Amino acid sequence: MADNTYSKTEIVGSSAESVDEAIRGAIRRASTTLRQVEWFEVTEIRGHVQDGEVGHFQVTLKIGFALEDTKP
């Protein structure tokens, strides 16, 4: 098994329901445009308050993915 080289990108997921759904939605979406997504790291959690209640959750994630081997 060869060693892998990884890259990472930062994205922000959001949800009106929960932090968990913001994370899951962000990973689902990233997986449709990035190949070989292998890990994530939550770097920030924030949201906004509306009428004294949590109106929306935002979660900043670093998404790690393996770079593809370009050798024939």
HELIX and SHEET records of a PDB file:
HELIX    1   1 VAL A   19  THR A   33  1                                  15    
SHEET    1   A 3 TYR A   6  SER A  15  0                                        
SHEET    2   A 3 GLU A  53  ALA A  66 -1                                        
SHEET    3   A 3 VAL A  37  GLN A  50 -1                                        
END                                                                             
